[in-house]
Amino acid sequence: MLTNRMKRVVRLEVLAGFLLLLVACGLAVIASINSQRAYDLVNKSMRIQNAVGELYGEMRDAETGQRGYLLTGDPEYLQPYTQAREQLAKTQQELRTLMADDPAQRKLLDQLDVVVGQKMRELAHTIELRKINDDVDAIATVKQGQGLHLMHQIRYLIAQMDVNETGREVASLRGARHKQQQLLWTITATTFLALLLAVLVVREEARQRYEVEFKNAALKEQMQQHLSTEAQLRQAQKMEALGQLTGGIAHDFNNMLAVVVGNLEMALRRLEKGLDGADKFIRNALMGAGKASDLTKRLLAFSRRQALHPASIDVNACVQEMSTILSRTLGENITIKLALGDRLWHAYVDRPQLESAILNLAVNSRDAMDGHGELVIETANAYLDDGYARLNDGVTPGEYVMVSVSDSGQGMSKEVLNKVFEPFFTTKSVGRGTGLGLAQIHGFLTQSNGHIKIHSEVGVGTVVRLYLPRSEPPQPAPLAQHNGLVAALPHAILVVEDNPEVRTFVTSAVEELGYTALQAEDAESAERVMAAHPEVSILLTDVVMPGPSGVQLADVVTKRHPGLRVLLMSGYARDIVERAAPGHDNIRLLAKPFTIQQLAEALRAALNDE
């Protein structure tokens, strides 16, 4: 512990250091003021020197313009003279302002003004003589040497001003340097105090650092807890979305399976009892299966895995053709207005999917307006820039064709807007929608390298904008040269399918259509069948199978049989799109599930090379 005497000594040292610090601060302030004054003087001198230099340059420009005009008579040469005469008065006024507190410089400036005035009158006189075509007298006036003498006087006076300002700058800098030396001595005298204060600061900093580290550790622990809570929340949201998706799929498929199973059971009962009317129940079962097939296609569209067939299309023509269908679909109480853009670009998109999207949006608008209101469909060229792309994930900057569908309906809240692309989410009453419409459109546009944007206000209405990638107009297709269509019969079809039930159905369907059907359960057995039956015209194969895939099988057998057509089947369209070998004109696609009619059309198109 410190004694009372030591404490008093410490207090005196601190007080002395504090007084020294005050003195140093005072001297520093004075030195700073003096340095600023010196800087201001030097800056003023430099401004005067610059202004004097500008004045001399303006006189030179005026003389240059006069000489050019005297020699050529072209008024264009007078431009430097005219500009110098206009600027000269401003420069002289600036010098008067800068030299207002310096009598010696002001006296030189008064002399300079007189000489400058004489020189400008001499220049003006010769120019006027030249204007009246008296170029001889003008040149003679110049040769008299009066103008040359005046320019010598101007240079002399400017040199005197420059010498005076240079002397003032040197004096100011010397004074500032002297004050800096005084400040240096003062700083040296207060070094001890600075060291003492530094020790105190270091101790205080160490204490504060400990407190900060302690608080940071507590904050990190809180952040870890927050991140853990967020991760749990995200996982819960994912599980909720997955539950909603699977629940919706299960609900819709159970309904459709009830239709299929129930009708088939009714048909079976009729057949067992020998009663008529079984065909009606079979058709109902097929209708239910068709709805199930449509649902799978919409789910593939939502997941961006449907097989698209994009082409360069005229969007205005598409919308105009759709307007007639929409008028019948929406009813007479919905007014449809078209605002089609002029010189609209073509878009690279699957036209049937675009028409389906527009129809979906129109039906949503009708329901939002309760069957009464105005529906506006607009098209326009659009450019989405980098700023827009940064604010909207998945958008590529570039040129697009915009199709907007707007209504005057009830609109949507922000909470609803955040969920509109979720599968099976709907605000409609039970039985009026599946909740897959906007999710399907979103998937279709994303797969097409496009974009969808929705703006809605409660009580005002909704605007949905579809951005379709721009393309060049399609080139006219050359006329195809055919040696004649291939007849449907007789042809041998090799069916390759690992699922026994599906293989039995496809084989039966092929035979039902009048073709000769051969079958194999995998790629290896298919190669053996092809070796034994080279007369096979079409290889009808599944894509995903144990062992080599359907695409790999097609690669092998088409090399051995160049004329063989290949028809790929898959229940997952992305397999077809991503795995189909590029550059094979004889390979075609058939998405499962398919009807016998669709199979017949696909086989005939393959045989006819359509």
Buried (B, 14 or more C-beta within 10 A) or exposed (E): EEEEEEEEEEEEEBEEBEEBBEEBEEBBEBBEEBBEBBEEBBEBBEBBBEBBEBBBEBBBBBBBBBBBBBEEEEEEBBEBBEBBBEBBEEBBEBBEEBBEEBEEBBEBBEBBBEBBEBBBEBBBBBBEBBBEEBBEEBBEBBEEEBBEBBBEBBEBBBEBBBEBBEEBBEBBBEBBEEBEEBBEEBEEEBEEBBEBBEEEEEEEEEEEEEEEEEEEEEEEEEEEEEEEEEEEEEEEEEEEBEEBBEEBBEEBBEEBEEBBEBBBEBBEEBEEEEEEEBEEBBEBBBBBBBBBBEBBBBBBBBBBBBBBEBEBBBBBEBBBEBBEEBEEEBEEEBEBEBEBBEEBBBBBBBBEBBBBBBBBBBBBBBBBBEEEBBBBBBBBBBEBEEEBBEEEEEBEEBEBBBBBBBBBBBBBEEEEBEBBBBBBBBBEEEEEBBBBBBBBBBBBBBBBBBBBBBBBEEEEBBBBBBBBBBBEEEEEEEEEEEEEEBEBEEBBBBBBBBEEEBBEBBBEBBEEBEBBBBBBBBBEEBBEBBEEEEEBBBBBBBBBBEEBBBBBBBBBBBEEBEEBBBBBBBBBBBBBBEBBEEEEEBBBBBBBBBEBEEBBBBBBBBBBBE
